[in-house]
């Protein structure tokens, strides 16, 4: 049993670097990993790496383009 059995981890930036490493470590400890990255193909590679070692992961894409992020006015 892993330290994270039965837990769900939401991790951003799973396509490379620290995000990919975190996804692999969390999954190895038993967590169900939901990851996202702006590079859909790289995020999918991470899912494959996790699943090859017996973990469970899913991925999606994220976007923070200027058209998708809108500032809300503060109180007046």
C-alpha positions in Angstrom: 0.0 0.0 0.0 1.2 3.5 -0.9 1.0 6.6 1.3 -1.6 8.1 -1.2 -3.9 5.1 -1.8 -7.4 6.3 -2.3 -6.4 9.9 -2.8 -6.8 12.1 -5.9 -4.1 14.4 -7.1 -4.6 17.3 -9.4 -1.3 18.4 -10.9 -0.6 21.1 -13.5 2.3 21.0 -15.9 2.5 17.2 -16.2 4.0 17.3 -19.7 7.6 17.8 -18.5 9.8 18.6 -15.6 8.6 18.8 -12.0 5.0 18.3 -13.0 5.8 15.0 -14.8 8.0 13.9 -11.9 5.2 14.7 -9.4 2.6 12.8 -11.4 4.9 9.7 -11.5 5.7 9.8 -7.8 2.1 10.5 -6.7 0.8 7.6 -8.9 3.6 5.3 -7.6 2.3 6.0 -4.1 -1.2 5.0 -5.1 -2.9 8.3 -6.0 -5.3 8.7 -9.0 -3.6 11.5 -10.9 -5.4 14.1 -13.0 -2.9 16.2 -14.8 -3.0 19.1 -17.3 -0.5 20.8 -19.5 -0.7 23.2 -22.5 1.1 20.5 -24.5 -1.5 17.7 -24.9 0.9 15.3 -26.5 3.5 15.6 -23.7 0.8 15.2 -21.1 -0.4 12.0 -22.8 3.2 10.7 -22.7 3.2 11.2 -19.0 -0.1 9.2 -18.7 1.6 6.4 -20.6 4.7 6.5 -18.4 2.5 6.3 -15.3 0.3 3.5 -16.6 3.4 1.4 -17.7 4.4 1.3 -14.1 1.0 0.3 -12.8 -0.3 3.7 -11.8 -3.5 5.5 -12.9 -3.5 8.9 -14.6 -5.7 11.0 -16.9 -4.7 14.2 -18.6 -6.2 17.3 -20.3 -5.0 20.6 -21.7 -5.0 24.0 -20.2 -4.9 27.4 -21.7 -4.4 30.8 -20.2 -4.5 32.9 -23.4 -5.6 36.5 -23.1 -9.0 35.7 -24.5 -9.7 33.0 -21.8 -8.6 35.0 -18.7 -10.7 38.0 -17.8 -10.1 40.3 -14.9 -13.1 41.0 -12.7 -13.5 44.5 -11.4 -12.9 45.0 -7.7 -15.4 46.6 -5.3 -16.0 50.3 -5.8 
